Amino acid sequence: MDNMLQIESSRIEQDLLGKKQIPQHSYYGIHTLRAIENFQISGLAVGQQVHFIRALAQVKKAAAQTNLHFQKISEQQSSAIQQACDELIHQPQEWQDAFPLDPYQGGAGTSINMNANEVIANRALELLGHRKGDYHILHPNDHVNTSQSTNDVYPTALRLATYTRLDELLHVQKSLIDTLYSKASEFQFVIKMGRTQLQDAVPMTLEQEFRAFATLLKEDLKLIEQMRQLLLEVNLGATAIGTGVNTPDGYAKHAVHTLAKITGLPLKGAEDYVEATSDCGVFIILSSSLKRLA
């Protein structure tokens, strides 16, 4: 009886390493399960980052539309994939348990990309009236990941998520600047000693000091807003190394244009996709501006 219950509550999936039992309720599949076993590093989970889940789904939706345009997948497959993506886009917090992977892992994010492919594929299968794991109908790799690679999906999603996440920081920063200016006006008649070399020097007002604080934060605000614009240049369509191998002619341009419409952001394709696929410079520059703020 126990064995029968175990069989009923799980499904069998297979990869090149063999077969594994997957909990029947799980939207992720065997690749995600292998990654859970291999990468136990931080105790954190990708699912905690709802901005990133949303961004991954936006990328996959753009790919599904573009693949339909180039007749790489059927209209039924594209529609189901897009519906599944919409659920992740509009309610990413409802899908946190479906993304249990540690954010620190090898393979440039391959396991996270596969996690997204499996979740979207299995939800799409449900929407089509099939069981999770019926991959002969709609497959994580062959359909959800068509014309894509981790090396263009992951950095594009990371850029989108980072850009959106910075909205929260900039909103709070603007509020703090306004508050400091308000306090500066309140303190305009308060006299204090200005200090140099860790010693009292010459008189100043507390207004002048608080206004300087506000100005400093305003400069950082401009810097971060300027630097984050670099995130809007993406390499979607580059596939593995930037050459666009395994994509139809025009795929990258169409995919980026579609993603821009989905996100509402003025995205543009990279000037050089090979360079963009290997370059992490934008994150170094952005990190530097955030360190200045800190």
Sequence and secondary structure as in RCSB ss.txt:
>XXXX:A:sequence
MDNMLQIESSRIEQDLLGKKQIPQHSYYGIHTLRAIENFQISGLAVGQQVHFIRALAQVKKAAAQTNLHFQKISE
QQSSAIQQACDELIHQPQEWQDAFPLDPYQGGAGTSINMNANEVIANRALELLGHRKGDYHILHPNDHVNTSQST
NDVYPTALRLATYTRLDELLHVQKSLIDTLYSKASEFQFVIKMGRTQLQDAVPMTLEQEFRAFATLLKEDLKLIE
QMRQLLLEVNLGATAIGTGVNTPDGYAKHAVHTLAKITGLPLKGAEDYVEATSDCGVFIILSSSLKRLA
>XXXX:A:secstr
 HHHHHHHTEEEEEETTEEEEEETT SS HHHHHHHHH  SSS  GGG HHHHHHHHHHHHHHHHHHHHTTSS H
HHHHHHHHHHHHHHH GGGGGGG    S  SGGGHHHHHHHHHHHHHHHHHHTT  TT TTTS IIIIITTT  H
HHHHHHHHHHHHHHHHHHHHHHHHHHHHHHHHHHHHTTT EEEEEETTEEEEEEEHHHHHHHHHHHHHHHHHHHH
HHHGGGGEE TT TTTSS TTS TTHHHHHHHHHHHHHTS  EE S HHHHHH  HHHHHHHHHHHHH 
